[in-house]
Amino acid sequence: MTFLSIVLDPPTYGWADTNGNLSKPAAGQLWQEFFKRLNIFKTRKNWLPLLSWSKVVLTVPFLYLFIFNYFSWSLLLVAFLYSMIIMGTHGTIWHHRFCTHNAYAFKNKFWRFFTQNLTISMIPEEIYVVSHHVHHAKSDAPGDPYNASGGFLYCFLADVNHQPIAKDLSERDYHRAARLMKHTGIHPNTYAQYLKWGSIANPARTILAWILNWSFWYVVLFLIGGHGLACTVFGAAGIWAVGVRTFNYEGHGKGKDMRRDNYDFCREDMSINQLWPGVVAGEWHNNHHLFPKSARTGFLPHQVDIAWYYIRFMYTMGTVKSFRDYKADFLEMHYNKTDLVEIVAEKISLQKVEKELVINGER
């Protein structure tokens, strides 16, 4: 079996049935798997997915205070902008294009750290990165950790049920998994520590980084706008963290073929380009599946790509030293090619009409 076929911890219901088709568990099975994998008392190796959802739960009091103590229309606008645009764009910039696909490189560690902590920390890099490599290798096939054909819950609970790394990797395979995280600045566990904690990330360092990130942002937000602003933004971060778990279900057509001709050019999977995620987060998903290592995925004039604007600005400032941009390749291989095909098809059609006219003696 290939490395990406074994790097994730398989669920108890398996990736595929006896016929090799996607295993589609019932809702009860998915919830049972979810709570089992959050149970830190069963095994300490469940610590990372538990931490991820603990962050979400801890934002609920902030959201409550915003709604019932500090609500105003201006703060509601702040919540919308922060959850929809700032958090979404940062997720694309940091987790997606840098941590997973290494689509650009920072000048030094400071600017990497700066970009990593531009927003309130919600999603552990390890859970996102390793599983996303598998997603691209097995997109919409059994083994894809958020296969849309499995249904909404299959995707929504995937960060716990399907995305953590396997707990029984050989030392060689563990170090291969750790290398996927090397450029992100995450200091990996030793193999002995991995066997103890079941993760690449070290729990002490991860929790300390989380506390420092939240403390910094609460203090900054409080100094700017008091507890009202701080509660609003932290509550908005929690909303984003829940909403982002629905993205791959929507971004792969909810398990149906919703691709459009001459717009969704990647035909190897069911990914689609969606206007809203594209505009607010630069996530033109079908374009991304065509060129996953591209720092830009908004290839067409109307495809706003805020994440790309940040990367390009950082490059202009000298804080990003290099990036990969496949817009020219996209236009040459797909978009302009499509225009040429349409022209040729139109000429053939006209020739057929002229031939029929000649046969009928009308010309």
JOLINLIN-V811866 format. One record per backbone hydrogen bond with DSSP energy under -0.5 kcal/mol. NH is the residue of the N-H (numbers start at 1). CO is the residue of the C=O. E is the energy in kcal/mol with one decimal. If there is no record, write none. Layout:
nh = [NH,NH]
co = [CO,CO]
e = [E,E]
This chain:
nh = [5,6,6,7,9,10,14,17,20,23,24,25,30,31,32,33,34,35,36,37,38,39,40,42,43,46,47,50,51,52,53,54,55,56,57,58,59,59,60,60,63,64,65,66,67,68,69,70,76,77,78,79,80,81,82,83,84,85,85,86,87,89,90,91,92,93,94,95,96,97,98,99,100,101,102,103,105,107,112,113,114,115,116,117,118,124,128,129,130,131,131,132,133,134,135,136,137,138,139,141,144,145,147,148,150,151,155,155,156,157,158,160,161,162,163,166,174,175,176,177,178,179,180,180,181,182,184,185,186,187,188,189,194,195,196,197,198,202,206,207,208,209,210,211,212,213,214,215,216,217,218,219,220,221,222,223,224,225,226,229,230,231,232,233,234,235,236,237,238,239,240,241,242,243,244,245,246,247,250,251,252,253,254,255,256,258,263,264,265,267,272,274,278,279,280,281,282,283,284,285,288,289,290,291,294,295,299,303,304,309,310,311,312,313,314,315,316,317,318,318,319,320,321,322,324,330,331,332,333,334,335,336,337,338,339,340,341,342,343,344,345,346,347,348,349,350,351,352,353,354,355,356,357,358,359,360,361,362,363]
co = [2,2,3,3,164,8,11,21,17,15,22,23,26,27,28,29,30,31,32,33,34,36,38,39,39,43,44,46,47,48,49,50,51,52,53,54,55,56,56,57,59,60,61,62,63,64,65,65,72,73,74,75,76,77,78,79,80,80,81,81,82,85,86,87,88,89,90,90,91,92,93,94,95,96,98,97,322,319,108,109,110,111,112,113,115,122,124,125,126,126,127,128,129,130,131,132,133,134,136,138,141,143,144,146,147,148,151,152,152,153,155,157,157,158,158,7,170,171,172,173,174,175,176,177,178,179,181,182,181,185,186,200,190,191,192,193,194,187,202,203,204,205,206,207,208,209,210,211,212,213,214,215,216,217,218,219,220,221,222,225,226,227,228,229,230,231,232,233,234,235,236,237,238,239,240,242,243,244,246,247,248,250,249,252,253,256,260,260,263,265,251,272,274,275,276,277,278,277,282,283,284,285,286,287,291,324,297,300,302,305,306,307,308,309,310,311,312,313,314,315,314,314,105,105,103,326,327,328,329,330,330,331,331,334,335,336,337,338,339,340,341,342,343,344,345,346,347,348,349,350,351,352,353,354,355,356,358,357,357]
e = [-1.2,-0.6,-1.4,-1.3,-2.5,-0.7,-1.7,-2.9,-1.9,-2.1,-0.5,-0.7,-2.0,-2.4,-2.3,-2.4,-2.2,-2.5,-1.9,-2.1,-0.6,-0.8,-1.2,-0.7,-1.3,-1.7,-1.7,-1.7,-2.4,-2.2,-2.0,-2.1,-1.9,-1.0,-2.4,-2.5,-0.8,-1.1,-0.5,-1.3,-2.2,-2.6,-2.5,-2.3,-2.4,-2.8,-2.2,-1.9,-2.1,-1.8,-1.9,-2.7,-2.3,-2.7,-2.8,-2.6,-2.6,-0.5,-1.6,-2.3,-3.0,-2.8,-2.3,-2.2,-1.6,-2.8,-3.2,-0.5,-2.1,-2.9,-0.8,-3.2,-1.2,-1.6,-1.7,-3.3,-2.5,-2.9,-1.2,-2.7,-2.8,-2.2,-2.4,-1.7,-1.4,-0.5,-1.5,-3.1,-1.3,-0.5,-0.5,-1.5,-1.6,-1.3,-2.3,-1.9,-1.7,-2.4,-0.5,-2.5,-2.5,-0.5,-1.1,-0.6,-2.1,-1.7,-1.4,-0.5,-3.0,-2.5,-1.3,-1.4,-2.7,-2.5,-2.3,-3.0,-2.7,-2.0,-1.6,-2.2,-2.6,-1.7,-0.8,-0.8,-1.5,-0.7,-1.6,-1.1,-0.7,-0.6,-0.7,-2.7,-2.5,-2.3,-1.1,-2.9,-3.6,-0.6,-2.6,-2.6,-2.2,-2.5,-2.0,-2.5,-2.5,-2.3,-2.6,-2.5,-2.5,-2.2,-2.3,-2.3,-2.4,-2.5,-2.5,-2.4,-1.6,-3.0,-2.7,-1.1,-1.9,-2.9,-2.0,-2.5,-2.4,-2.3,-2.2,-2.1,-1.6,-1.7,-2.3,-2.1,-1.6,-2.7,-3.1,-0.9,-1.9,-1.1,-1.8,-3.9,-0.8,-1.7,-2.7,-1.2,-1.9,-1.3,-1.5,-2.6,-0.8,-0.6,-2.1,-0.5,-1.6,-2.8,-2.6,-1.7,-1.7,-1.8,-1.2,-1.2,-2.2,-2.1,-1.4,-2.1,-1.8,-4.0,-1.6,-1.8,-1.7,-1.8,-2.0,-2.1,-3.0,-2.3,-2.7,-2.0,-2.2,-2.2,-0.6,-0.8,-2.1,-1.4,-1.9,-1.2,-2.1,-2.5,-2.6,-2.3,-3.0,-2.4,-1.6,-3.0,-0.6,-2.1,-1.8,-2.0,-2.4,-2.3,-2.0,-2.6,-2.7,-2.2,-2.2,-2.5,-2.2,-2.2,-2.3,-2.1,-2.0,-2.5,-2.3,-2.2,-2.1,-2.1,-2.4,-2.2,-1.3,-3.1,-0.6]
